């Protein structure tokens, strides 16, 4: 991927991100509402866009941002995927990261 393609994708992702973020802010559901999973799906899309931006940002991959993106995606996905404890996977991710920094 050349620099221009990368920049075009990043620019488009910020436009999409703004739309998704506005949809999240306008969504009326709170944690105990029946529509809460729909709001969580919007948040998941928001976090997926952040992951895209982290992955394509020029320069070295910022591992702390990558870990934060993955944590958010795993945490939000935990309620949608029943057969895997994604929260435990996320916890392990941070445990490994902190061990690596020591």
C-alpha positions as CSV (number, residue, x, y, z in Angstrom):
1,X,0.0,0.0,0.0
2,X,1.5,3.3,-0.9
3,X,1.4,6.5,1.2
4,X,-1.5,8.0,-0.7
5,X,-3.7,4.9,-0.4
6,X,-3.0,4.7,3.3
7,X,-3.9,8.4,3.8
8,X,-7.1,8.0,1.7
9,X,-8.2,5.1,3.9
10,X,-7.4,7.0,7.1
11,X,-9.2,10.1,5.9
12,X,-12.3,8.0,5.0
13,X,-12.1,6.2,8.3
14,X,-12.2,9.5,10.3
15,X,-15.3,10.5,8.3
16,X,-17.0,7.2,9.1
17,X,-15.8,7.4,12.7
18,X,-17.5,10.8,13.1
19,X,-20.8,9.3,11.8
20,X,-20.6,6.2,14.0
21,X,-19.7,8.3,17.1
22,X,-22.6,10.6,16.5
23,X,-24.9,7.6,16.3
24,X,-23.5,6.3,19.6
25,X,-24.1,9.7,21.3
26,X,-27.6,9.9,19.9
27,X,-28.6,6.4,20.8
28,X,-31.0,6.5,23.7
29,X,-30.3,3.1,25.2
30,X,-28.8,2.7,28.6
31,X,-27.3,-0.5,30.1
32,X,-30.6,-2.0,31.3
33,X,-32.6,-1.2,28.1
34,X,-33.6,-3.9,25.6
35,X,-31.8,-1.8,22.9
36,X,-28.5,-1.8,24.8
37,X,-27.0,-4.5,22.5
38,X,-27.6,-2.3,19.5
39,X,-25.8,0.6,21.1
40,X,-23.0,-1.9,22.0
41,X,-22.7,-2.8,18.4
42,X,-22.2,0.8,17.4
43,X,-19.5,1.1,20.1
44,X,-17.9,-2.0,18.6
45,X,-17.9,-0.4,15.2
46,X,-16.3,2.7,16.7
47,X,-13.6,0.6,18.3
48,X,-13.0,-1.3,15.1
49,X,-12.4,2.0,13.3
50,X,-9.9,3.0,16.0
51,X,-8.1,-0.3,15.4
52,X,-8.0,0.5,11.7
53,X,-6.5,3.9,12.4
54,X,-3.9,2.5,14.8
55,X,-2.9,-0.2,12.3
56,X,-2.5,2.2,9.4
57,X,-1.0,5.2,11.1
58,X,2.4,5.9,9.6
59,X,5.5,5.1,11.6
60,X,6.0,2.4,14.2
61,X,2.9,0.5,15.4
62,X,2.0,2.0,18.8
63,X,1.7,-1.2,20.8
64,X,0.0,0.5,23.8
65,X,-2.7,1.9,21.5
66,X,-3.1,-1.6,19.8
67,X,-3.5,-3.2,23.2
68,X,-6.1,-0.6,24.2
69,X,-8.0,-1.1,20.9
70,X,-8.0,-4.8,21.3
71,X,-9.1,-4.5,25.0
72,X,-12.1,-2.4,24.0
73,X,-13.1,-4.8,21.1
74,X,-12.7,-7.9,23.3
75,X,-14.7,-6.2,26.2
76,X,-17.5,-5.2,23.9
77,X,-17.5,-8.5,22.1
78,X,-17.7,-10.5,25.3
79,X,-21.5,-10.2,25.6
80,X,-22.0,-11.3,21.9
81,X,-19.7,-14.4,21.9
82,X,-20.9,-16.8,24.6
83,X,-18.4,-19.7,24.3
84,X,-15.2,-17.8,25.0
85,X,-14.3,-15.7,28.0
86,X,-13.1,-12.6,26.0
87,X,-12.7,-10.7,29.2
88,X,-10.1,-13.2,30.4
89,X,-8.4,-13.0,27.0
90,X,-8.2,-9.2,27.4
91,X,-6.9,-9.5,30.9
92,X,-4.2,-11.9,29.6
93,X,-3.3,-9.4,27.0
94,X,-2.6,-6.7,29.6
95,X,-0.8,-9.2,31.8
96,X,1.6,-10.2,29.0
97,X,2.1,-6.5,28.1
98,X,3.0,-5.5,31.6
99,X,5.4,-8.5,31.9
100,X,7.1,-7.5,28.7
101,X,7.6,-3.9,30.0
102,X,9.3,-5.2,33.2
